[in-house]
Amino acid sequence: MIITAVPEAVVENHIRIAGQLAVAEEPGPVVRALRERFGFTQETLANLLRMRRESLSRIEGGRVQPSATFIQRLAAAMALTQAVREHLAECEARGVRPDEAYLQRVAAAVRLRDVADEVILAATMAYEQKKRGLLKSLEG
């Protein structure tokens, strides 16, 4: 059976990421590492966060400090992305279809309803791309 309640770990992950960014002396490299870890381009992540790519680039480069609003939205997007990845992997392992309602509940739990569909789609695409890359590396 697929988990239907939003795991506490999702909310804890959201809080952990926000805290990590808030206390970082140089948050730019942390932002870049998170973006790259989840397979997003600057353009994609900036669109998901409703900002210009150039603004994200300035934050990553350390030329601008991120605002509290940016930190919260980034942490929410990354927590949702992680939850999407875990859900997709679990569904794949069990041979069942992903539960869109569950992912929407996760988005609500991390307070990211306004861009939930876009984050879920981008996270799914990044997951599939990473999976294809891993399968290709096993072939070669």
C-alpha positions as CSV (number, residue, x, y, z in Angstrom):
1,M,0.0,0.0,0.0
2,I,1.3,3.5,-0.9
3,I,1.5,6.0,1.9
4,T,-1.3,8.5,1.7
5,A,-0.6,10.7,4.7
6,V,2.1,13.3,4.3
7,P,5.2,12.0,6.1
8,E,6.6,14.1,8.9
9,A,9.9,13.7,7.1
10,V,8.7,15.9,4.3
11,V,7.9,18.8,6.7
12,E,11.2,18.2,8.6
13,N,13.1,18.3,5.3
14,H,11.5,21.6,4.4
15,I,12.5,23.0,7.8
16,R,16.0,21.6,7.6
17,I,16.6,23.1,4.2
18,A,15.3,26.5,5.2
19,G,17.4,26.4,8.3
20,Q,20.5,25.4,6.4
21,L,20.1,28.3,4.0
22,A,19.2,30.8,6.8
23,V,22.4,30.1,8.8
24,A,24.8,29.6,5.9
25,E,27.5,32.3,5.8
26,E,27.6,31.9,2.0
27,P,24.1,30.6,1.0
28,G,24.9,30.9,-2.8
29,P,26.8,27.6,-3.0
30,V,24.2,25.9,-1.0
31,V,21.5,27.1,-3.4
32,R,23.5,25.9,-6.4
33,A,24.2,22.5,-4.8
34,L,20.5,22.0,-4.1
35,R,19.6,23.0,-7.6
36,E,22.1,20.7,-9.1
37,R,21.3,17.8,-6.8
38,F,17.7,17.8,-8.0
39,G,18.7,18.3,-11.7
40,F,17.2,21.7,-12.3
41,T,18.7,24.3,-14.6
42,Q,18.9,27.9,-13.3
43,E,16.1,28.8,-15.8
44,T,13.8,26.0,-14.6
45,L,14.3,26.7,-10.9
46,A,13.9,30.5,-11.4
47,N,10.6,29.9,-13.2
48,L,9.4,27.6,-10.4
49,L,10.3,30.3,-7.8
50,R,8.7,33.0,-10.0
51,M,11.9,35.0,-10.4
52,R,14.3,35.9,-13.1
53,R,17.2,33.6,-13.9
54,E,19.6,36.4,-13.5
55,S,18.4,37.0,-9.9
56,L,19.0,33.3,-9.1
57,S,22.4,33.5,-10.7
58,R,23.3,36.5,-8.5
59,I,22.2,34.6,-5.4
60,E,24.1,31.5,-6.4
61,G,27.2,33.6,-7.1
62,G,27.1,35.3,-3.7
63,R,26.5,38.8,-5.2
64,V,23.0,39.0,-3.5
65,Q,21.8,37.6,-0.2
66,P,18.6,35.6,-0.5
67,S,15.5,37.0,1.2
68,A,13.5,35.1,3.8
69,T,10.7,34.6,1.2
70,F,13.2,33.2,-1.3
71,I,14.6,30.8,1.4
72,Q,11.1,29.6,2.3
73,R,10.0,29.0,-1.3
74,L,13.3,27.3,-2.3
75,A,13.1,25.0,0.8
76,A,9.5,24.2,0.0
77,A,10.3,23.5,-3.7
78,M,13.2,21.2,-2.8
79,A,11.2,19.4,-0.1
80,L,8.4,18.8,-2.6
81,T,10.9,17.7,-5.2
82,Q,12.4,15.2,-2.8
83,A,9.0,13.9,-1.9
84,V,8.1,13.5,-5.6
85,R,11.3,11.5,-6.2
86,E,10.7,9.2,-3.3
87,H,7.0,8.7,-4.3
88,L,7.9,7.9,-7.9
89,A,10.6,5.4,-6.8
90,E,8.1,3.8,-4.4
91,C,5.4,3.6,-7.0
92,E,7.8,2.2,-9.6
93,A,9.0,-0.5,-7.1
94,R,5.4,-1.5,-6.4
95,G,4.2,-1.3,-10.0
96,V,1.5,1.2,-9.3
97,R,0.7,4.6,-10.7
98,P,1.8,7.8,-8.8
99,D,-0.9,9.4,-6.6
100,E,-1.4,13.0,-7.8
101,A,-3.6,13.7,-4.8
102,Y,-0.8,12.7,-2.4
103,L,1.6,15.0,-4.1
104,Q,-0.8,17.8,-3.9
105,R,-1.1,17.2,-0.1
106,V,2.6,17.3,0.1
107,A,2.6,20.7,-1.7
108,A,0.0,22.0,0.7
109,A,2.0,20.7,3.7
110,V,5.1,22.7,2.6
111,R,2.9,25.7,1.6
112,L,3.6,25.6,-2.1
113,R,0.2,25.3,-3.7
114,D,0.6,28.2,-6.2
115,V,3.3,26.4,-8.2
116,A,2.7,22.8,-7.1
117,D,1.8,21.4,-10.5
118,E,4.9,23.0,-12.1
119,V,7.2,21.7,-9.4
120,I,5.8,18.2,-9.5
121,L,6.2,18.2,-13.3
122,A,9.7,19.5,-13.2
123,A,10.7,17.1,-10.4
124,T,9.2,14.2,-12.4
125,M,11.1,15.2,-15.5
126,A,14.3,15.5,-13.6
127,Y,13.7,12.1,-11.9
128,E,13.1,10.4,-15.3
129,Q,16.2,12.1,-16.8
130,K,18.4,10.9,-14.0
131,K,16.9,7.4,-14.2
132,R,17.6,7.3,-17.9
133,G,21.2,8.4,-17.3
134,L,21.7,5.7,-14.7
135,L,20.3,3.0,-16.9
136,K,22.4,4.2,-19.8
137,S,25.6,4.1,-17.6
138,L,24.8,0.5,-16.7
139,E,24.5,-0.4,-20.4
140,G,27.9,1.1,-21.3
